[in-house]
């Protein structure tokens, strides 16, 4: 039994599109990893303005990644039905690379959250120490407060 040329062309088109989408997701993951590295440096330096901008960029990258996942999911289902396990090797390699990058993203994100918690605690302690800063005694604080007032004169 020979496959129809149209179905072969369709399968090849799906494979190319899936590879392209997975490569784009890999690029987004790479950009996200780089951004997490920069966020870690901003946390260490205490650069809140830069960190705020990076968090906004992170939100955008995450939205892009989720959008790509919505496109990739149906393509993978078509791919699975067109190519039985083991007949095509590039997509499984891309998926394993993406899985490794996803694990790295989770790890770096956890490290950044820990760094941020530590930095916030340092700032809290600094603020507390500033509130308890020894103040010079007022000249009025040493004067005794009168107990009775003489109003007979």
KEPAKE-340904 format. One line per 8 residues: number of its first residue (from 1); their letters; for each residue x negated, y, z negated of C-alpha. Coordinates in steps of 0.5 Angstrom, whole numbers, plus 500, padded with zeros to 3 digits. Layout:
N
NUM = A = X/Y/Z | ...
//
This chain:
153
1 = XXXXXXXX = 500/500/500 | 497/507/502 | 499/513/499 | 502/519/502 | 497/524/505 | 502/529/502 | 502/526/495 | 494/526/495
9 = XXXXXXXX = 494/533/497 | 498/535/491 | 494/531/486 | 488/534/489 | 491/541/488 | 494/539/481 | 487/537/479 | 483/543/482
17 = XXXXXXXX = 488/548/478 | 487/544/472 | 480/544/472 | 480/552/474 | 485/553/468 | 480/549/463 | 474/552/465 | 478/559/464
25 = XXXXXXXX = 480/556/457 | 472/555/456 | 471/562/458 | 476/564/453 | 473/560/447 | 466/562/449 | 468/570/448 | 472/568/442
33 = XXXXXXXX = 466/565/439 | 462/571/441 | 467/575/438 | 467/571/431 | 459/572/431 | 460/580/432 | 466/580/426 | 461/576/421
41 = XXXXXXXX = 456/581/423 | 461/587/422 | 463/584/415 | 456/583/413 | 454/590/414 | 461/593/412 | 463/596/418 | 470/597/417
49 = XXXXXXXX = 472/601/424 | 468/596/428 | 471/590/424 | 478/593/425 | 477/593/433 | 474/586/433 | 480/584/430 | 485/587/435
57 = XXXXXXXX = 480/584/440 | 481/577/437 | 489/578/437 | 488/579/444 | 484/573/446 | 488/568/441 | 494/570/445 | 491/569/452
65 = XXXXXXXX = 488/562/449 | 496/560/448 | 498/563/454 | 493/558/458 | 495/552/453 | 502/553/456 | 500/553/463 | 495/547/462
73 = XXXXXXXX = 500/543/458 | 504/541/464 | 498/540/469 | 495/535/464 | 502/531/464 | 502/531/472 | 494/529/472 | 496/524/467
81 = XXXXXXXX = 501/521/471 | 497/522/478 | 490/519/475 | 490/513/471 | 485/513/465 | 478/513/468 | 479/514/475 | 477/522/474
89 = XXXXXXXX = 471/524/470 | 471/532/470 | 477/533/466 | 476/529/460 | 469/532/460 | 472/539/460 | 477/537/454 | 471/534/450
97 = XXXXXXXX = 467/540/451 | 474/544/449 | 475/540/443 | 468/541/440 | 468/549/442 | 475/549/438 | 472/545/432 | 466/551/432
105 = XXXXXXXX = 471/556/432 | 475/553/426 | 468/553/423 | 466/560/424 | 473/563/423 | 473/559/416 | 466/562/414 | 468/569/416
113 = XXXXXXXX = 474/569/412 | 469/567/406 | 464/572/408 | 470/577/408 | 473/575/401 | 466/575/398 | 465/582/401 | 472/584/398
121 = XXXXXXXX = 470/582/391 | 464/586/391 | 468/592/393 | 473/591/387 | 467/590/383 | 464/597/385 | 471/600/385 | 471/598/377
129 = XXXXXXXX = 464/600/376 | 466/607/378 | 472/607/374 | 468/606/368 | 463/611/370 | 460/614/363 | 463/621/363 | 460/627/359
137 = XXXXXXXX = 463/628/353 | 467/635/353 | 466/640/349 | 473/640/347 | 473/633/345 | 468/634/339 | 472/640/336 | 477/638/330
145 = XXXXXXXX = 484/639/332 | 487/643/327 | 492/640/322 | 496/646/319 | 497/653/322 | 497/659/317 | 503/663/319 | 503/668/313
153 = X = 499/674/315
//
